[in-house]
Amino acid sequence: MKDGDRYLVTTDNWFHAPDGQSYRAAWGRIRVLKTKDILGFDPARPSTNWFLKVGIEKKHILIGGCQIHYLVRSEIKPKSAFIGVKYKDKDTGVQYSAERIYFAE
């Protein structure tokens, strides 16, 4: 992982982005940040002591290090591969598109 490079980051769980939509991945320039610098304290678990900032200042998101599933270096913006595949949450019954990427730049 190199600060300033662009990555496609896949998360373990769905997240809500600033546009109010749900996503499972984000693409943009990354920067690693310490939890203490963001929240003001050091958590007890080492897997939660860092965040990944994805995107530019006015459109970035922060992903907890423990939520990152895959990290792929990708300087070229990926195409949103929407082909109509849906995911239905077994607990809530809510349907999501399986190919949702939040473009943070």
C-alpha positions, 0 to 999 in steps of 0.5 A: 500500500502506498499513500497517494496511489489509487486503489480499488478497496473492497470492504467486508460489509456494505457502507453508506457513502456521502451520496446516501447510497450503499456500496461494497467498494471504493476507488480513489487515492488512498492515505493511511491514518492512525485511529488516534489522529481521527478519534483521539484514542488508541483502541485495544485491538491492533486491527482497529488502530488504523483507517484508510482514507479513500478519495479527495478532500471533499469526497473522501470516505474513511474505511476502518482497517478491520473492514478491508477485504481486498485492496487492488492498486488501480490507477485507471478508474474501473468501469462500474460493472453493473449487469443487473446482479442483485444481492438480497440481505437475508436478515432485512430483505433489502436488495442491493446491486452487487457491483456498487463502487463508490468513486471518491474522485 
